[in-house]
Amino acid sequence: MADVSIYRIMVGMLTPKRPKLFRRYKNLSGASKVARYEFAKDGVTIRFTDDTVYRYTNQSADPANIGKMKVLALAGKGLGTFIEAHLKDRFLRKVR
């Protein structure tokens, strides 16, 4: 009985607090390298078609740019071009 309780506690410690909620990018142009995105309060995480994942934050890319990225992601068009033109090297970190 005690072993089961310990197991539940350990599994709970290893389980993330919330699952990743990546949304599929609409890609209305049909040529985007952006596949999915996830919003956070202070940034955006982008998964590209080559399965690389980059995290952009207010600190790394400026709040105005993060706001623009969120608008473009919801619109489903222009996000990849915007990143390439303005934010290519301004990510916080490469996640994958």
N, C-alpha and C positions, 0 to 999 in steps of 0.2 A: 504494500500500500504506500509506504513512504517513498519507494523508488518511483512510483507513478507521479507523485507530487513533485519530486525533484525534477523529473523529466519535463513536466509541464512548465515549471519555472524556467528551466534552461531553454526550452523551445521558445517561450515567450521573450526571453532576453535576446535571442537570435533573430526573431521576427521583426522586420521593419515596422515602424509605427504606422506608416501609411504606404500603400502600394503606389508605384509609379503610375501616373495617369497620363501617359502620352496619348495625344490625339493625332489622328491621321491628318496630314496636310492635304488640302483639297487639290492643289497643283492644277489650277485652272488653265495655266499655259501649256501644261503637258511636258515641260522641259526642265522642271526644277530639280535641284539636287537635294532639296529638303523632303524628308519622308514623314517625320512626325515632330511634334513639339509638345512642351509641357510648360505651363505657367507657374511661377512662384510669385510671392509678394514682391520680391526684390529682383526678379530676373526671369530669364527664359532659358530652357534647355532644349537644344535642337538635335534631332537625330537625322543624319543625312542618309542618302540612298546607299552609300558604301558602309553603313552601320557604324560610322564614327559618331560620337556624341560630344557636344560642346556645351558648356554652361556659360551664359552671358549674364552679368549682374549690373545693377545700377553703378557699382563702384568700378567695374572693369570697362563698361561700355557707355556710361552716362544714362541718367534716367530718361532723357528725351528719346534716345535711341532705343531703349527697352520698350518704351511706350509705342514707338513706331513699329517695332518688331511684333508686338502683340496685335496691333491693328492689322498688319499685313498677314500675320498667321491666321487670324480669324477670317480675313477676306479670301485667303487661299491663293493669292497671287502676289508676286513681287518680293517675297521674303528672301529667297536665295540670292537674288540680284542685289538687294539692299545689304545683305551680309557681305557679299563679295566686294561691293563698292565702298562700304563704310566701316565695316566691323571685322574684317577678315582676321586680324591678329589681336582683337580686343576682347577675347574671351577670358574668363576667370581661369578655367582649366578644361583640359580635354578629359572627359570622363571615360571614354572608351575609344 
